[in-house]
């Protein structure tokens, strides 16, 4: 109702008094005048007409309007405005009318207002009093030392086991004896690595209960040990298998029959997870049953009923629940305390009810014995075929191939022949594996794909299911997407995999370095479309008994921001902008010529005037000249990338040969020493490579075309900056040391449980801040042919919830909290100790307050203060 009245006034701006009557006209006009003054100051003009469109008429963009929102929030005479409000009411007049509400209403008592304005399903996260004091530095350092001792002990234990196993295999005589010893050794090692985390969990923790405990203490140390062992277990490679469900049950999870789990994020506090019969959890779901907040680890229950469906790229916070038959759409989040009633469908971040049905696959016959047979065959193939053959083949190669003899019988370290051998071995292994990998990717998955027909429903855990899992595993190789991404080569590589890219309009940046899919042969991208990074094409749909493959098609002349999951039922067509972390709609009409932002998504302008300043570089002779120069620069970058990876392998080969030299005198400790040296050198190597790519200088804020050298150098930085190894140090003080080594300004006692910083030198994080798993602080944005980067700063004691995404040019005040899966847009400013949530994020002190109710909420807040 409010939106209709606002639209009516926007259409007839001559008399604003028509909204509330003559008595309120003065108030509306005053609000309009104040908003116009603030916006005029932000955009640098003398006067802003009340009916001018922010984007189409004034040429503003989201960064400018974020600065406008920040200034409005600092004014005591104006109610707070969010970016969602800006897009919903894109003129001063409509925004002023919306701020005043639909009609005058008496101000209720403060207590009743807070109770009424906060949705019942939202749990407000409050910082516990005990978390305000900084963690003792001595406890922080002591925890790090104990973590390093655990790592050293684990390396030594595995070294003794590996040495004993290798010696026993080599003592075999004859082919069958060699195979039998390899099978027994490989099987014992695999089962031991799987059982060790389970034994450690029940020994160190027992049964998890809902509660909280401080970071860096002894209980946290036990928590970290168990978490690390669980998430490095080889069983995580069997995601989507009934064996994975059995593994979670052994860890204490209460899981019913017929459950399918496809996410690789293993619930650490498994005792707090309950899943009913027939539930499906799809890939890229963050579901850990714990979170870090304000210096504490908080554990809580996640309860899922029977026949629940959780779609991709979702987050389930602690204290959440879904009833029988409930659904949660893709790119969505359940915040702490939210409950989805039985049979209801929800989506969005935070989730809200919807009519969209995300269960699109019909049932198939999948008996319990089928699941059991699949798990048994999978385990037997590992223990009887793949592991023993791999181990036996390695042993045979080391013993019988002259080229590899130096790995087990190296020459003296002092001689030049030692280094020549390492050079030849590493170069042969690197080039051979790269070329062989490309050959296999272009042939084997293509042959296997002939066994699957799109649109046909297949039972789970059958032949076609296994084929589909193999195709997805083989064709999602990060090494190759990183090598070819952010260059003209990526379109040829994706076509080689099986993508349908129509007629290619080469831009040199058609795709980034992170692209994934369920099936490349059912992935289509239209002409002239550009994709930033983190695209996930959802070609497969699942039920508790079946799966089906469908084509996922992105239209022509689109632009996709970061972390976009695109479903096969996506309702977008030509010339669309899909913003970062947007929830692509799967219902309603096909959207064309518009932008989409948020979860659930809403329409925004497709382009803004500011980004059109580089359009002259995208056509004609100027484009051809600059594209040729960009291709030369990207080719040199790809060469440097390969050189950096090979040089890393070369030094690791030297370390391995050195360990072989020491093995006769030291035994298994030589293997442990090599492992520690490998980790240490990896950190130093990639830190030096990354800093060298920027000339050992800090990056500076940038606004340019993708056809300017400044952007090309930034692409080179992305390609050279390997961060996979950093995740090994999650939850330890050593990760902060590595971030500082890479140029980030990290305060004292920061807890990082899995944050990603694409531009390290542009990030500042204050003391005692808490960064949860899956969080991103990204200091750049690409929109069509324009690239922008700027600094982002977090104050002391901030908390970023699980899966939260922070854009560039952002300032977060001391003690502020950003809720799980939130998207904090570029240029936003969060005041100290504020609580923001949503996609896009906005102030939510007690749950989302509709804009029309904010005058009363502001009055109550002022009364409380």
Helices and strands as residue ranges (DSSP letters): H 2-11, G 16-18, H 22-43, H 62-73, H 83-88, H 92-100, H 110-117, G 129-131, H 137-170, H 175-204, E 211-214, H 218-231, G 234-238, H 242-250, E 254-255, E 260-261, G 270-272, E 273-275, E 280-281, E 290-293, E 296-299, E 302-304, E 309-310, E 315-316, E 320-322, E 327-328, E 333-334, E 339-340, E 345-347, E 352-354, H 368-380, I 381-386, H 387-400, G 402-404, H 405-408, H 416-448, G 449-451, E 457-459, H 463-475, H 478-484, H 489-497, E 515-517, G 520-522, E 523-525, E 530-531, E 535-538, E 540-542, E 546-549, E 552-554, E 559-560, E 565-567, E 577-578, E 595-597, E 602-604, G 609-617, H 620-666, H 668-693, E 702-705, H 709-720, G 724-729, H 733-741, E 745-746, E 751-752, G 760-762, E 763-765, E 770-771, E 776-777, E 780-783, E 786-789, E 792-794, E 799-800, E 805-806, E 811-812, E 817-818, E 823-824, E 829-830, E 835-837, E 842-843, G 851-853, H 854-864
